[in-house]
Amino acid sequence: MRIALLSAALIFAPFVMAKEAVPEQAAWVEELATKFDLPVSEFENALSQATYQQAIIDAMTRPAEAKPWHDYRPIFLTDKRINEGVAFWQANQALLEEAVAISKVPAEIITAIIGVETFYGQHMGNYKVLDALYTLGFHYPPRGEFFRSEFGHYLTLAKEQGWELDQQKGSYAGAMGMGQFISSSYRHYAIDANSDGVRDLFTVDDAIGSVANYFYEHDWQLDEGVAYPATVTDSDPEKLAALLTPELELNHTWAEFVATGIVIDEELEADTPVKLLKLDGDKGPEYWVVRHNFYVITRYNRSPLYAMAVYQLSEQLKHAYEKTL
């Protein structure tokens, strides 16, 4: 789960900070110990094992979500990712069918998330989670408070899971497993899908079940559309600009869009909540009308580009998989 997560679309100027402990560290440790009901000594022990990584700061300041859509899309919409996704779906058909039956989240969405996050488990990250959360929590002020909290969640999670603190590896933002859950999401949404007594998101069965559970908990609506390419016919730039708000929430109804001259190849009820997106395509602006399920994808990663990549990959995976039946 990219920090967009969390993840997402964190666009900051390059930032460099010395690796020495900052003056506020002792106060931050006290706050964390109180928040997570853990002894200060456990945080001090964790900090003594953590190593500052400048490469993590560098990666945080150049996220893929900062790219325009016409550069971002080709990263994830490739023949190789589609072919590998179909193979993953076929190899794990029973697990996916079980997850779909329980969560009512489509197999193509679950598969697309794992495909975008870790190329179906092949690339789960090489940074120690402890180092990532220490570096960003204690040496990256733009997001320090968030990552210090994740540092506390990780210490708690490690106790719950029986991990050594330096055992787990993940992304530069401290996300773990095939679905790249940050520590707080691991604690809240991961499930023991195979009933072996462990929530292990580094294994395919728990990863599939947990990604499905994440979307279930965020109110995915089965058989409801996600996004539709749109034609904008109104030439009033102020009226159009008013519809293109930066918030991810659905802030308009379909009736408002119809009155503004927006057209899609789909019949929607007048009171359907919708949002208009404008993406920088190869041939100019692309407009999309998105619905609740698109918003749910942004709960996994807050970048609209990420959500659109997941949606489009899921559609191509579904089409390619159905051709094999």
ZIBEL-V88407 format. One line per field, one symbol per residue. burial: 1 if it has 24 or more other C-alpha atoms within 12 Angstrom, else 0. Layout:
burial = ???
//
This chain:
burial = 1111111111000000000010000001100110010101011101100111111110111011110111011111100011111101110100111111001111111111111111111101111111111111111100111111111111111100100011011111111111111111111011111000001111111111111111111101000011111111000000010011000111111101110101100001000011111110000000111111111111111111111111111111110110000
//
